């Protein structure tokens, strides 16, 4: 039997994709797979806008709270978790909604993971040490940008481990990382919807959400997690919303400046996300402000679910196994 596609609802941060994914899941009896690289960590709650306990009671969520702070997962490893979750959900005859999320994870779901060779531990350690110096990450980004502007244009320079991975591939193989993008494995049959808003409206929502997070106790959450040691701080330093507050906790930055930087960096991240999603030729772009669950399902005539109210189920109950994602 033919496996129907999963529905991937993506877009820039704060656009409203998580809320829409939740409403769609309620309407068709779906389960949600999170494609967020930060929500996968336990205790990163306020700063990652995780679903509330009430929302999780209404709809089953997958791939939340999977890792302790300081533990890393590769994009290939995450894709394996995604495939396992989708296979499990489909085995019970229920539709899948992917709430994205991190661009690289969404890309792995939609297009599969590039079949790039692993980077040796020695080179990885050397590059991580270089990236930890004051100008190290910027220097590595410039090295990548000079050799492979296509890869650099889609990279979030603040994500050190991905930067290290790509520069490592470049140094060890002599090939541009983007050359591996045509050699992919493990794509999940999917239907990609990208939500958008006018830029000023999106930025206003970002700033309001940051203010709400601060009011909800983000500074206290960051302080509590920072006390867990160097490995936990590595995760915080790689996460917008927490890394800007660490100097505040260390007495090196005023709180108002930390909040300003969270808003600025989140706006920049949203802009990079939009640039990334414009690469997807088959995506359905919809205005977030005027798209509700019923309208979205009406637009997706090729998404084979019955559109039943909460408690509904898929039209088909069993499908062949998904492809292996490879590494």
LOSELUM-58794 format. One line per 3 residues: number of its first residue (from 1); for each residue x, y negated, z negated of C-alpha. Coordinates in steps of 0.02 Angstrom, whole numbers, plus 50000, padded with zeros to 5 digits. Layout:
! LOSELUM-58794
NUM	X Y Z | ...;
***
This chain:
! LOSELUM-58794
1	50000 50000 50000 | 50057 49822 50032 | 50113 49726 49879;
4	50027 49556 49869 | 50134 49404 49835 | 50159 49327 49666;
7	50104 49147 49651 | 50249 49031 49610 | 50198 48859 49545;
10	50350 48745 49546 | 50394 48561 49547 | 50495 48433 49450;
13	50496 48429 49262 | 50343 48348 49181 | 50242 48356 49342;
16	50110 48469 49263 | 50154 48640 49336 | 50147 48734 49171;
19	49972 48670 49134 | 49909 48715 49307 | 49990 48888 49299;
22	49902 48918 49133 | 49732 48867 49202 | 49754 48975 49358;
25	49804 49123 49251 | 49651 49102 49141 | 49538 49093 49294;
28	49599 49253 49380 | 49656 49354 49229 | 49840 49336 49275;
31	49996 49347 49168 | 50131 49214 49176 | 50316 49244 49207;
34	50422 49096 49152 | 50563 49048 49270 | 50639 48922 49150;
37	50823 48948 49107 | 50803 48860 48938 | 50638 48934 48879;
40	50723 49103 48884 | 50816 49053 48724 | 50741 49081 48553;
43	50712 48925 48448 | 50734 48801 48592 | 50552 48755 48569;
46	50514 48569 48565 | 50648 48515 48689 | 50598 48645 48820;
49	50409 48613 48806 | 50373 48797 48776 | 50192 48856 48780;
52	50110 48840 48611 | 50056 48988 48504 | 49875 48951 48554;
55	49919 48955 48740 | 50013 49119 48719 | 49860 49192 48633;
58	49753 49145 48784 | 49871 49208 48921 | 50014 49335 48911;
61	50183 49252 48944 | 50343 49343 48994 | 50529 49297 48980;
64	50510 49176 48836 | 50623 49191 48682 | 50730 49327 48762;
67	50905 49270 48710 | 50993 49204 48556 | 51084 49039 48575;
70	51257 49061 48647 | 51213 49217 48749 | 51223 49197 48937;
73	51126 49278 49076 | 51171 49269 49261 | 51042 49222 49391;
76	51053 49400 49455 | 51020 49468 49281 | 50872 49353 49260;
79	50801 49410 49427 | 50809 49589 49364 | 50704 49537 49214;
82	50581 49450 49331 | 50562 49606 49439 | 50537 49716 49286;
85	50403 49597 49220 | 50312 49587 49388 | 50317 49775 49409;
88	50244 49798 49235 | 50106 49670 49264 | 50059 49740 49434;
91	50056 49917 49363 | 49912 49860 49255 | 49819 49788 49404;
94	49841 49606 49354 | 49900 49459 49461 | 50063 49368 49425;
97	50091 49180 49414 | 50271 49122 49403 | 50289 48954 49315;
100	50448 48874 49379 | 50560 48815 49317 | 50742 48813 49353;
103	50779 48790 49538 | 50907 48931 49548 | 50788 49054 49466;
106	50644 49003 49579 | 50760 49018 49728 | 50810 49193 49674;
109	50628 49246 49663 | 50578 49171 49831 | 50735 49206 49934;
112	50834 49335 49835 | 51005 49314 49756 | 51160 49276 49861;
115	51270 49431 49870 | 51424 49337 49809 | 51570 49432 49734;
118	51601 49420 49546 | 51731 49299 49480 | 51874 49377 49381;
121	51876 49347 49194 | 52045 49262 49205 | 51986 49135 49333;
124	51823 49108 49241 | 51915 49076 49078 | 52034 48954 49164;
127	51890 48857 49243 | 51787 48853 49084 | 51936 48782 48991;
130	51960 48652 49127 | 51775 48606 49123 | 51784 48577 48935;
133	51910 48435 48955 | 51844 48255 48965 | 51847 48242 49155;
136	51859 48427 49194 | 51682 48459 49253 | 51685 48305 49363;
139	51850 48362 49440 | 51780 48535 49475 | 51625 48460 49554;
142	51732 48351 49667 | 51832 48505 49718 | 51672 48597 49764;
145	51598 48445 49851 | 51753 48424 49960 | 51753 48607 50013;
148	51565 48642 50019 | 51455 48486 50019 | 51301 48593 50055;
151	51323 48691 49893 | 51370 48536 49794 | 51215 48442 49854;
154	51101 48571 49771 | 51200 48587 49609 | 51158 48509 49443;
157	51333 48450 49391 | 51286 48467 49208 | 51262 48656 49225;
160	51443 48702 49190 | 51430 48890 49206 | 51355 48881 49382;
163	51487 48754 49432 | 51623 48870 49366 | 51545 49017 49459;
166	51544 48927 49626 | 51718 48853 49611 | 51780 49025 49558;
169	51705 49105 49713 | 51784 48968 49819 | 51957 48993 49743;
172	51957 49183 49740 | 51879 49219 49910 | 51923 49064 50009;
175	51742 49061 50068 | 51618 48922 50037 | 51482 48977 49914;
178	51347 48922 50036 | 51409 49054 50158 | 51339 49186 50041;
181	51164 49112 50046 | 51124 49205 50207 | 51173 49370 50122;
184	51032 49389 49997 | 50953 49534 49904 | 50800 49561 49797;
187	50676 49430 49858 | 50503 49448 49781 | 50353 49431 49899;
190	50287 49262 49845 | 50179 49112 49886 | 50265 48950 49835;
193	50164 48796 49781 | 50259 48636 49739 | 50171 48501 49639;
196	50219 48319 49661 | 50173 48147 49595 | 50218 47969 49647;
199	50392 47933 49581 | 50343 47797 49456 | 50201 47903 49388;
202	50318 48051 49366 | 50448 47946 49278 | 50316 47874 49162;
205	50261 48050 49116 | 50442 48099 49082 | 50467 47953 48964;
208	50303 47986 48874 | 50347 48169 48852 | 50517 48128 48779;
211	50433 48011 48655 | 50311 48150 48609 | 50454 48273 48584;
214	50543 48152 48469 | 50383 48126 48370 | 50362 48316 48358;
217	50533 48336 48275 | 50659 48362 48415 | 50801 48281 48317;
220	50771 48396 48168 | 50762 48547 48283 | 50928 48499 48364;
223	51009 48473 48193 | 50951 48642 48130 | 51012 48734 48285;
226	51180 48642 48291 | 51220 48713 48119 | 51227 48889 48191;
229	51404 48865 48255 | 51507 48839 48412 | 51417 48965 48522;
232	51247 48890 48482 | 51315 48717 48518 | 51372 48776 48690;
235	51190 48811 48735 | 51134 48645 48663 | 51269 48551 48758;
238	51206 48630 48920 | 51025 48580 48888 | 50949 48409 48924;
241	50862 48345 48770 | 50984 48424 48649 | 51155 48377 48715;
244	51113 48191 48708 | 51069 48209 48524 | 51226 48301 48468;
247	51330 48140 48462 | 51187 48062 48362 | 51200 48203 48236;
250	51390 48183 48233 | 51374 47997 48195 | 51448 47946 48363;
253	51291 47876 48447 | 51137 47780 48393 | 50971 47872 48403;
256	50895 47744 48522 | 51039 47773 48643 | 51018 47961 48631;
259	50834 47947 48674 | 50873 47830 48819 | 50997 47956 48889;
262	50873 48099 48874 | 50748 48000 48978 | 50879 47949 49106;
265	50951 48124 49125 | 50778 48201 49138 | 50731 48078 49276;
268	50890 48122 49369 | 50855 48307 49348 | 50678 48285 49417;
271	50749 48197 49569 | 50870 48341 49600 | 50728 48465 49584;
274	50626 48373 49715 | 50775 48369 49833 | 50796 48556 49810;
277	50615 48602 49841 | 50609 48502 50001 | 50721 48636 50076;
280	50578 48763 50073 | 50491 48757 50240 | 50346 48872 50191;
283	50301 48787 50027 | 50127 48715 50000 | 50148 48539 49927;
286	50001 48475 49826 | 49967 48316 49725 | 49973 48366 49542;
289	49853 48229 49488 | 49708 48293 49593 | 49739 48481 49604;
292	49645 48593 49482 | 49643 48783 49471 | 49485 48805 49575;
295	49549 48694 49716 | 49718 48780 49718 | 49639 48952 49732;
298	49527 48889 49871 | 49681 48830 49966 | 49768 48998 49946;
301	49660 49104 50060 | 49811 49217 50088 | 49834 49253 49903;
304	49730 49412 49882 | 49649 49392 49712 | 49465 49387 49678;
307	49467 49218 49590 | 49360 49287 49450 | 49343 49191 49287;
310	49449 49235 49136 | 49455 49424 49120 | 49454 49452 49309;
313	49579 49567 49388 | 49673 49605 49547 | 49589 49687 49695;
316	49727 49819 49701 | 49796 49920 49558 | 49961 49996 49615;
319	50099 49950 49737 | 50271 50014 49788 | 50420 49964 49680;
322	50502 49796 49711 | 50677 49789 49789 | 50831 49794 49678;
325	50901 49619 49656 | 51083 49671 49667 | 51221 49564 49594;
***
